Amino acid sequence: MAASRSDFGSLLHAWRDRLSPADAGFTATAGRRAPGLRREELAQLAGLSVDYVLRLEQGRAQHPSAQVVGALARALQLSRTERDELYRSAGLLPPRDATIHTHVPPGVQRLTARLADVPIGVFSADWSLVWWNAMWCALHGDPETLPVAERNLARAVFGDGPAHAALRPFRSEREDDAFAASIVADLKHAVSRYPADVRLARLVENLRDASPAFADYWVTATASQHTSDRKTVEHPEVGDIVLDCDVLVVPGADLRMVTYTAAAGSSDAGKLDLLRVTGGRTSPTLP
């Protein structure tokens, strides 16, 4: 196991040096000595402390959790094969094919990094938020302030924990119940694809117990994928902002890339520009 931990640190360092700052959404300034990402940049992307990343690379921090390894794999934009190697070097089994994947392919991360002006969040099949950009934080608040288990859209809509408490008010152009019903229908679709996924089963069980509305929808909804929408987000800084919310499915990865845009020249586009400048950082949410 000591050799594995040494390998883990070496892999982490090598893959950090390999990743271009621009591909990770950072500006490479003149005089930059690091060939790839700095430790503080990797720590920021993975939601870890710089000291912990240093101790992992030096082999002084042992037994990183699957959650930590997954976050590092996403931050480093590893391929599936490389991700599995990182898990094994940490003494962990890679995620099984029968379970929901949270790995964001490098191409998707490069694409989203280049769309910095658009609020983007990437969700796994159970609607857990696994990646987001600065504009997502400006519009919805920083998900880092929520526990990892609470970074889930279904928990935000139907739960009674921190995600629900932080949910920023919004209105859908659909009928009042259509948005909520479509999230439940999408979860039903996920259960049909991942019947062995323990985390997904626990999520559904918890929400059925916590929310009579979720339980009712679960009985009546037909399994189907959640699609695009038009929403009015009640933002504490800029007021109501009307945005097209598009849900783009990533082929082969079973991920959903959710984007918010407004027509060029509109007052809503102006509000997005203002959020880009101010950061709009208040309370976190996941609509």
C-alpha positions, 0 to 999 in steps of 0.5 A: 500500500505504501507504494500505491500511495507514492504512485498516487502522489506521483500521478497527481503531480505529473497530471497537474503539470500536464494540464494547461491552465487555459483548458482548466479556465485559468489565465496563463500570465507572463512569467508563469513558471509552473508548466501546468496547474499550480497546486492552489489552482488544482485545490480550487478546482477540486474543492480541497485545501492547498495543504491537503493537495501538497500532502497527497503529492508528497505521500504524507496524506494517506487513504484519500476517500473515493469522493476526493479521488473523484474530485481530483480526477475531474479537476485534472480532466482525466480519461476514464482509463486514467481515472481508474488508475488514480483510484487504484493507486489510492487503494480504491476500486474504480466506479463500477459500470453499473453505477452512475458516473460522475466523471466529466470527460476532458473535452466537456471540461475544455468546452465549458472552460471556454464558455466562461460568460455562460452559467454552466452546471454539469449534473450526473444522472441522479441530478448531482451537481459535479462541475460548475463555473464562476457564472453558475456561482454568480447566478445561483450561489457557490455550491462549495458552501453546501455539503457534497451530498446536498449538491443535488437538484432533486434534494433542492426541490423536494428535500428538507436539508441545506439544499432546499433551504438555499434554493433561490426562488425561480418560476418555470414557464411550464405549468406550476407542477411541470418542472418538479414532475419532470425531475421525478420522471427523469430520476425514474428514468435513471433508476431504470438504467442504474437499478444497482446504484445504491446512492440513487436508491437511497436518494429516492427512498429519502425523498419519498419519505421526506416529501409527499409531493415527491412520493405522489409524483413517483407513483404517477410519473412516466420515466422520461428525461428532463428537457429544456425550459425558460425560467425566471430566477429571482436574484437578490442583486439584479432582481428577476432575470428571465433566461433560457435554461437548456439541458444538453446531454453528453453522449456516452457519459450520461451527464447533463450540461445545463446552461442559462442564456439570454438574447443579446441586447436584452435587459436580461443579458444586461443583468447577466453582464452585471453578475459577471462583473459583481460575481453575485455571490450570496447564498448557494442553490441548484436550480 
